[in-house]
Amino acid sequence: MHFNSVSTLKTALEQKRISSLELTQLFLNRIQKYDRQVNSYITVTAEKAISSAKLADARRAKGDTAPLLGMPIAQKDIFCTDGVRTSCASRMLDNFIAPYDATLVQKTQAAGMVMLGKTNMDEFAMGSSNETSFYGAVQNPFDIERVPGGSSGGSAAAVAAGLAPIATGTDTGGSIRQPAALCNLTGLKPTYGRISRFGMIAFASSLDQGGPMGRTAEDCALLMNVISGFDERDSTSVNEAVPDFTAHLNAPLKGLKIGLPKEFFTDALNPEMAKLIHDAAKVLEKEGAILKEISLAKSALSVPAYYILASAECSSNLSRFDGVRYGHRAENPKDLLELYCASRAEGFGKEVKRRIMMGTYALSTGYYDAYYVKAQQIRRLIFNDFNNAFSEVDVILGPTTPEIAFKKGEKAADPITMYLSDIYTIAANLAGIPALSMPGGFLQNLPIGVQLMAPIFQEAKLLNIAHRYQQNTDWHTRTPKHFAE
């Protein structure tokens, strides 16, 4: 049952073949048994989970039919949770107990979902491998010697190992899609502004977006129905009507135009992976879709532009962590300056410090126009690239990552190589468009992901395509054997 989809578990709960309490206890038992091998959770909220499950069962007994009532969920430890540590996997916030719930958390609680705990992540969501966490690296359940992807690697590993049926993540440059690809899950980065960022600790405010990570497109659609919507507390939230994301999952694909960017299928992509991506496109073609080669000429500029912009915003956002108001505070500083310097030096990890320094440099006098402004101009060119492409096709298909999950420590000494792990995902964040990764096959017994991108607010179309693909393939049903019991 621990590897069942949310839609299957939903039916079991509705038919009262299992209670929320029983289901919650099943996952809590598995976390206790297996998570030492995976390190997917930072905090397990067992008592709160059991209490919430009992409340969900009571609601159901009174006739409540909320779709995800009683469904367990894991929350990335970047979302504030009232009364529970919210650490962002950083020593800086190791002692921070959030005094309120993020809007996304509020919505899941109102729907009757049961939080199992807070998942591990790259520190402040900065990383592509989940190796920068203050609480230690997360292991990939398909091979514990390899990374699960980042920064939402804890959420991905928890679902992949059967330690949660579904989880939330955040995606700034690929941090939902990349770990979803490396852990054989479906992960959706919604349109920027679709899901409230209130209570989500900021890395790069113009890029961050929360979203679902599950076994199937249908599971992601079910959670999207819960967490989407306008929030007046979030100035970046968009007041756009929210559709029922499950309503058109089975819509036919006949006549759908799918673009394959020639820039994504170069020598930089593992040729065996390229074949699997093309095989996935052919499955959709058999469903009636039309394939067309397109160009995203500015996509090669996305990585340098992203790391200027994201680092600049991170430098600004993380300036609030100074040892004065909350978070880590250095002991016995001789003056205020030493308090600032020592608290930040002790509280932040190496990768976070690197990005703060890059961002501060890019925003400094004499370099702002040369770097930050130029990166914003490139961002606009990338946005225009997508607009031109979407005048020819309905969606874009390509790889999620350039390779399979790499071994732990393999890229730790080379930040540039690590940054290139997100080469295919970053452009969607710069453009603010929705993008999805779905399981597309295996290489060397490790999963690979197929990425789909669509115009703004067309998440339902992506979920429809992924669902139809998953009806014709079984890649998404493959699970890590070591965690099967």
N, C-alpha and C positions, 0 to 999 in steps of 0.2 A: 504493500500500500504506500510505502514511503516514496516510491518512484512514480506513483500515479500523477496524472496531470491535475491541475486545479479543477478543471471542468468535470473530471471523473469523481474527485473528492466532493465537489459541490453536489453532485447527484446522490452520492452516498449519504451526505448530511441531510439532504432534503427528504430522502426516503427513510431516514432514521435507521440506516444500517450501521451507522457509527455516530457517536455523539462528538461534539466539539471537544469535550473534556478528554475523551478517549484518544481522539486524533492528536490533540495537543500533547498529551502525555507520551504518545508514540514518538513524536519528534523530539521532545525533551529527553527521552531515554536514548535516542540515537545521538543527540548532541553530546550527552554524557559519555557515551561509548566511543564515538568516533572523532570528536572535534579536536582531541589532542594530536591526531595525525594530520589534520587539515588546517587548524588554527583559523577557522573562518569567523568565529565570534570573538568580540572583545568583552561583551557583557551579555550574560544569559539572564533573562528576567523570568525565571521559572514561577515564582509565587504570583507575580502579576499575570502571567500567562494563564495559570490555572484559574485564578479569580475571573479573568475575562472570559475564559471558556465556559465557566459555570453560568455567567451572566448571559452568554450567547445561547446556551442551551435553554435557559429560562425564557429568553425572548422567543425562541423557536416554539417552545411549548405553548406560548400564548398566541401563536399564529403569525409571528413575524416571518416574512418571506424574503428578506433582504438577500440578494444573490450570493454574497460572500460572507454571510453571517456564520461566525464560528470558524472561519478559515484561518489557519496559522499563517503568519508572515514574518519575515526577517527584515529589519530596517537597517539601512546603511548608517554607520555611526557618524554621519554628517548632519542628520536630521535631529533637531532638538526634541527631546522627549521629557516631559514634565516629571521631575523626581528621579530621573535616571541619568547616569553619567553620559555625556555627549562629548567624546574626546577628539574626534577627527583623527584618531590614531596618532596623536601627538602628545609628547610629554607636556607641552604647553597647556593642554586642556585635560590632562589626566585627572585632575581633581574637580572638574567642572560638572556640576549637577544642574541640568537645564531647569529653569523655573517655569517653562511653558512648553507646549507642543507646537511643532511645525504644522503648517496647514495640511500638508500631505499626511502627517501622522494623525491629526484630528479627523481627517476624512476617513482613513482606514478604521479608526476607532468607532466613528459614528456608524460605519457600515457593519460593525460587529466583528471585525477581524481581530485576531489574537496575536499580539506581538510576542515572538519567542525570545527576541534579544536584538542586540546591536552588532552589526557585522564589521569585520576588520576591513581595512582599506589602506591605500597609500596615504601617507601623512598629508593632511589638508587636501586630499585628492590629487596630489602631485606625484605622478608616476605611471608607468605602463606595465608594471609587473607585480605589484603589491609586495615589493621588497623594502619599501621605505617606512613601513609602519613601526612606531615605537614599541608595539607589542609583538614584533617578529613577523617574518614573512608568512604569507598564506601559501599552502601547497595546492597544486592542481590535482583533483581527485583521480584523473585519468593516469597521472604519473606524478607521484609525490616528490620526485626529484626535479620537477619542472614548475614554472610559474603559472598562475591561473589568469594572468592579465590584470591590468589595473585601470583605474584606481578602485573600481567596485569588485575587486577580486574576491573579497570575503563573501559578498552576496552571491556571486556566481558559484563559488566553491560550495557554499552551503546548500544551494539548490541541486547542484550536480551530484553531491554526495548523499542526497536524500536527508539533509538536516533541516530542510524547510521546503514547503511546496512552491513557494514564490517569494520574491524579495524585491526590494527597491534598490536603485542605484542612482548615481548622478553621472552626467556625461558632459564634460567640458571640451574634450578633444577626441572622444572615442571611448570614454571610461565605462559605458554600459555595453557598447557593441563589441569592443575588443575582448573583454573577459567572457562575454556571452559566446563569442566565436571559439575561444580557447577551451571552454568548458561545455561545449555542445548544447547551448541554450539559445532561446530566442530573446533578444534584448532590443528594446525600442527607445530611441532618443526622440521625444516629441518635438514639435515645433517650439522654438524659443517663445516663452510666454504662455504656453498651453497649460502648464502645471505650475502652481504657485511656488515661488522660491522663499516665501516667508518662513523663517525658522530653519532654513537650510544654510549652514555656515558657508560663507562665500569664499571661493577661490578666485574666479574671474567672472565678475558679475554680468558681463555682456555675453557670456558663453555658457555658463552653467545651466543645466536643465535636468530635473529629476525624471525618472521613468521606471518602467517595470522590467523585471528579468524573470522569465519562466521557462517551462519546458516547451510550450507551444505558443503559436500566435494567438490562439483562442484564450489561453491563460492571460497573456498580456492584454488582450482586449477587455477581458473581465475586470482586470485591475485598473485599466485606463478609465473605465466607466466610473470607478470610485474616486480616483485621485485627480481627475481633470476638472477644470473650471476656473472662472475668474475669481480673483481674491483682491479686494480693495486694499488690503494691508501690504500688497506687493506692487510696487510702482512699475514693475516690468511685466505684470500679469496682463494678458490681453482679453478683453471682453468679447470673446468669440463663442458662438453657440457650440455646445458640446453634443456631438451625435452619439447614438448608441453604437459603440465600436464593434459590438457583436452582430449587429443587424444584417450586415452585408458580407459576412465572412465567406459565404458560399456563392457569392456572385460570380458568374462566368467571366473568364478572362479573354474571350473572343474579341479581337480587334485592339487589345491593349498594346500600346507601343512601348517597347523596352529598349532603352539606349545602353550600349556597351562602350564606355569611354576608351578610346585607343590608348590614352595615356596611362590607363590602369593595367594594361596587359603588355608590359615591357620586360626587359631582362631583370628588373628589380623584383619581379614576382616569380616565386617558385613555379617552374613549368608544370609540375604535377598538380599544383594547386590551381593554376590557370585552367587546366583541363577540367577539373572538378567544377569550377565556376561556369565554364561553358556548358558542361553537362547539365547543370542546374538551369541554365538559360534554355536549353533544349527541352527540358521537362515542361517549362512554362510555354514554350513554343507549341508543344503538342496540345496544350490546353487552349490554344487559339491565339496566343500572344504573337506579336510581330517583332522580330529582333532587328535592330539597326545600329550600326557603328556610328558613334558621335565623338565629338571632341570637347574636352574640358581643358583648354590650352593653359589656363592659369593655375590649374591644380598643383603644379610643381612648386608654386610659390606659397602654398598653404602652410607648410611646416615653418619656414622662417617667419612668415607674418604672424602665425599663431603664437610662436614662442616669444615674440616681442610683445604682442598685445596681452596674452595671458600672464606673462611675467610682470608687466606694468600694472595690471589690475591686481595681481596677487600682492605686489609691493604695497599698493595703496590699502587693500583690504586687511592685510595682516599687520598693518601699523598699529592697530588697536590693541594688539597683544603686547603690552609693555610692562607687565608686572605690577601695575598700579590698581587696575579695576577688578580684574578677575584672571584666572589662569595661573600658570607657574610664576612664582616670585622668588628671586634669588635671596639667599640669606645674608644678613649683615652687610648690605652695601654701604659704602662710606658716604655716598651722596646720590642724588637723583639720577645723574648720568650713568653712574655705575649700576644702579638698579635697572635702568633700561637695558644697558649693554649686557649685563650678566644674565638677566632674566631671559632675554631673547637668545643669547648664545647657548644657554642651557636648555631652553624650552624647544627650540626648533632643531630639526634634523638637517643633515647635509644637503639633501635635494631641495628642501624648502629654502634654506639659506642661499643656495645657488640661484634659485629663481627670484628671490627678493633682490639680490644683488643685480641680476640682469635687468629686472624691471626698474629698479631705482636708477641705474645707469641710463636706460632708454628714456626715462622721464626727466633727466637732469638738464639743466640749462646748457644749451649748445648742442644737445643730442636729440632733444624732443622732436624737432622737425625732421631730422635726418632718419630717425628710427621709428618713433611712435606714429607720427603723422603719415609717413610713407607706408607703414604697415596697414594703417586704416584705409589708405587709398587702394592698396592691393586687395584688402578685404572686399572693397566695393567691386573691384574687377572680378573677383571670384564669384560674388553674388550675381553679377551680370552674366558671367559664364553659365551659371545654372539657369538663369532666366532664358537665355538663348537656347539652351539645351531643351528646356521644358516647352519651348514653342514647337519643337520637333517630336518629342516623345512624352509619354505620360509618366514614366518612372525611369530611374537609372539603376543598372545592376553592375556589380563588380565584387572584388574581394573585400573582406573586412580587414584582414591583416596580410602582410607580405609573406608570412611563414607560419609554421606550427609553433606551439608553445616551446620556448627555449628553456634551457636548464637554468636553475637558480644560480645567480652570480655571474652568468655568462656575459651579461652586458653591463654589469654594475660599474665597471671602471671606465666605461665609454658612454657618457651621457648623450652624445650625438646619435650614436647607433640606437640607443634606447628610444630617443625621441622619434626616430624614423619608424618605430613600430606602429605609430598612429598615422602613417602617411596617407592612408586611404579614408580615414574617418574624419580628420580635422576640418576638411573643407565644408562639410555639412554644418558644423558648429559655427564657422565663420559666416556662413550664409543664413543661418537660423532655420534651416529646413529640417523636416523630420527624416530620420534614417533608422533602418532596422537591420539587425544581423540575425540570420537563421542558420541552423545546422545544414552543412552542404556536403558532408562526406568525411572520410578519415584518410590521413597519411601517416604511415608509421604507427598505426594504432592510436593516433591523436586526432581530435576533431578540428575541422576548419569551418569558417563561417562565410556565408554569402551575404553581401550587403545590398540593400535596396534603399534608394533615396527618392523622395517625391516633393512636389511643391508644398508650400506652407499650408498647414492645417489639413493635410491629406493623409493623416496617420491611418484612417480607416482603409484607405486603398492599399497601403503597405501591408496591413494586417490581413486583408483579403487575399493578396498575392501570396503571402507567406503561408496562410492557411491552406490555400489550394495546392501549393507546393508540398506541404506536409501531408496532404491527403494522397499524394502520389509517390511519396518517399517514406522511408522509415529511419532516416538518420537521427531524427529528434528522439527516437525511442531508445537509442543506445545509451547505456549507463555504465559507470565505472564498476568493474567486477568486484573490486576489493571491498566495496561498500554495499554489496547486494543483500547481505543477511538482514 
